[in-house]
Each structure stands twice: as C-alpha cells, then as structure tokens.
C-alpha cells in the first residue's frame, strides 16, 4: 500500500496542529458554533443527535494491520469501544469528545491516516472495488489510479469549495463492484481495439434526494489524460453548478439540466486548454505509484494443501462459512475471506475494539498484514492460503465475526438512522434488529439466494436504498416513523434504480411486509433466480397485491 513521504506527513501534521488551535478557540468561546462549523467539517467532524461524530478516511478501502490496531485504540480510549464502517469504505466514531478530537487526529497521523475531506463540499474519499488486485475478472488493478486521484484532489485549491460534495469511484474489473454508475465521476478501466488500456468515463450519477444513473461522457480516455480530463469536468461543475439551492447543487442535476451532449462539449472545450500541459500524467509517475501495490510474495505451493476440504466435510459450520464468506482469488491456493460485520445481535457495520485487534492479528498471520473495507460494511482478508482457512474461520467464529451470511438477506446495508444521525427521519438499526430476529434460520436465508437489502433512515440515502434489490426508506409522518419500500435496484453491471412499491408502512408492520415480499418471490421464482430477476420478470403488481392485502398504516 502507498507509504507517505515527508511532504505527506508534514501536510497531515500541520492540519492537526491547525485544528487543535481551532478547537481550543471554540472551547473557550472565541469561535461561535457557526464560525466553527465549516472548520470542523473540513476535518470530518459532524454534530450528530447526541454527540460529535468523526469520520476517518480509508482511501479505496485499504488498511494495514498497524492502522487497524490504531483504530481499535481510538475506539477504546476515545469512544465507547467500537467503530462503524460505512458504505464509502470509511470508519466513523459516534462518541468522541470535542476536546479529544485533535489528539485522535494526532494518533491517526502517526499511522498515515486522517479525516481530511471526509465531509464538506470537496472531493471526498476515492473508493474502489474491494477485490482490487486479487479478482480474476480484473483487467488492471485500479488502486494506483485511486491513489493518484487522492493525491491530486487533497487540498486542491480550486475544488475546496465546490457547489456540493463530490465522489469518485474507480474499478478495473469486468463486474462493477464499486458502484461507478452512482458516482459523480465513475471510472472503469477498459481495453480499446488496439489493446491499449484506458478509462471509460461516466459522469452525473448519484443517489440521495434525486437518484440518477451516470451517463458515459468519454468511451476511452488515455491514462495520461486522467488528471486533465477529471480537472476539466471539475472546472465545468465548479463554474456552472447551482450554489443557491443545495438540493440542486450536485453535478447530476447540472448534467441533467444541460443534457449529456452539451455538458460533454463544455468539458471538451475546457480540456483543450489543459490536456497537453502540466497535468499530463507521465508513465513514470504511474509506475512509481503502481510499485506501492505490487503483489505480495505468494507461496507457489499453496494450492497443494487441500486439508480445508477434508475439514469442511466433517464440520457443517465451517463448510457453510466456506460457501458464503470465502471468495475466489486469482492466485491458485489463495482465497478472499469476507469478515461479516452482520452478526444478528450487532448493528450492521459495527465492530468492537477487541474484534479489530483480532482481525489485525489474523491479517499479520494469514494475509500479508492488510485488510480491506467493503461497500457492504464488512471487512476482507484478501490473501488467505488454503492452509490457513480453518484457523481464520475458528478465530473469527470465536469472536462473533464468522456469521455465514455474505450476500444474503441479513448481510444488509444499514445507515445509523435516527439512533445517531441528526438528519434522519426514522430509525434503521431497530428495523435491522427486527429483520434479524424474524429471519434467523440460515437455511431460509440460503433458500432466498443472493438478496441485497439496503436501508436508509432519510432521503439522503447513506444506506443506498435506491440500489437495493429491496430498499427501505424511513420517513416521518407527523412525528411517527413510517417506511417506504422500493424494489428492483442494482448498483452492478445490470444497474437500475428501485421503484416505489406503494404507500408508506407503519414501523411495526414493515417486517411483515418484507416477509410478504419474500412469500411472493418464493411462489413465482423460476429455478435459481435471484429476487431481482424474479421482480424484473413479473413486475411489481404481485408484490404490491400481497403487501397491501392488509392494512399497514
């Protein structure tokens, strides 16, 4: 993974020093809350319902074991003993005291981490495919380009005060696991007819109040033009984005208002001014950054050990975990292990400080000292040998991290909702708990097959409800929590936005409604169809008829 140089370290340390002074002035009253607000947001510090929340950047979801241990230390010493992993591959702390935040940032800086640009109207954390570098369907590892974009965008003077927040995702695989079509800029590594690798560029995607699927703006961009073309898009947005109405300020609204052809012309005009200048990305710089992501020293004899298969035949729990939580690796003898943060008794995405230490130790012992964070609010050990699979499973199982449910109904995405977020209209965590209690039989979950349930406590869609096979959105109806259901969303190659099923449903009836949806699915399913495939084939009416056959108000 990328290692900070002296300039990187100094920048982060100076930001911590600066913010410490700002916090001191806020605490002694020299800064009002209105004056302090933009300063704290620049450092990832939000005000939630009960306390401050600190969001820490994990660029493209990559952590070292040392960094995860530091996150565990912060959770123990400055929070309530846990952290929350988000859909943007970051981690959040929900209970830091304001006076402790500069010290937390100091601790993060000691392991090359920070909270810079995790909030505010700037370019946020660049995200990527959690399987980057180990996926068999990958054309090229996208992480070097994520790092180049991270360095380009951090403290960029022209784009520190954009009309609204801005998100970029990069993938190098045939299967989109980075949701590039729901980002302000989505980049996919592709190969042209001459065998050259470059970028297919999408623009104007996003969820939230106005969900939009991105549109292609450039079918093939040479790598050397990555920064200049990105800059051209940013300049057009910065100049023409709406700064008067925050609900119309995202680039997706600008692209939709102008139309993709007109927006493309503006970008091309701006690009012509800068494409062959100082922003040209030389091959040497690409290779320099790529060197930080060189493959580890894989054991060429790893595939000879098949002991784990024998153990699976005699241990049903281990066998289930292998089937659902262990994924293929491009190198024979290695596997990708998904660490489930979806234990039925824990809010989705939460992990304790002790569990973080367990995962860090396993990463050192069995996965070259690295950990990945995923868009589904789980963790990954990307390079586990055959011989280590049983050890990894037994250790995770001992600490509540081996729930064999990856890709199933209970592997749900869930925002913090009304329990923490000041923007939320309804709770999410309590609904997740009720779903876990209702669907507690693993065999039933496996019978349903792949099913992506995504839940948000407000229209801002941090839980990506528009992109779920089943999406649940919490709303407020005259002070009472209700929930709307969406069906048919996907953030993958078959990208689509979910559609509203019907009127909102009372909180105490939402799990019954979910069960009704699944009853319809089981009746109409053909073969091994996913829920999404069945819905697309038969349409919403059978689901709607079943759900609203009884009063849910």
Buried (B, 14 or more C-beta within 10 A) or exposed (E): BBEBEEEBEEBBBEBBEBBBEBBEBBEEEEBEEEEBBEBBBBBBBBBBBEBBBBBBBBBBBBBBBBBBBBBBBBBBEBBBEBBBBBBBBBBBBBBBEBEBBBBBBBBBBBBBBBBBBBBBBBBBBBBBBBBBBBBEEBBBBBBBBBBBBBBBBBEBEEBBEBBBBBBBBBBBBEEBBBBBBBBBBBBBBBEEEEEEBBBBBBBBBBBBBBBBBBBBBBEBBBBBBBBBBBBBBBBBBBEBBBBEEEEBBBBBBBBBEBEBEEBBEBBBEBBEEBBEEEBBBEEEBBEEBBEEBEEBEBBEEBEEBEEBEEBBEEBEBBBBBBEBBBBEBBBEBBBBBBBBBBBBEBBBBBBBBBBBBBBBBBBBBBBBBBBBBBBBBBBBBBBBBBBBBBBBBBBBBEBBBBBBBBBBBBBBBBBBBBBBBEBBBBBBBBBBBBBBEBBEEBEBBBEBBBBBBBBBBBBBBBBBBBBBBBBBBBBBEEEEBBBBBBBBBBBBEEBBBBBBBBEBBBBEBBBBBBBBBBEBBEEBBEEEBBBBBBBBEBEBEBBBEBBBEEEBE
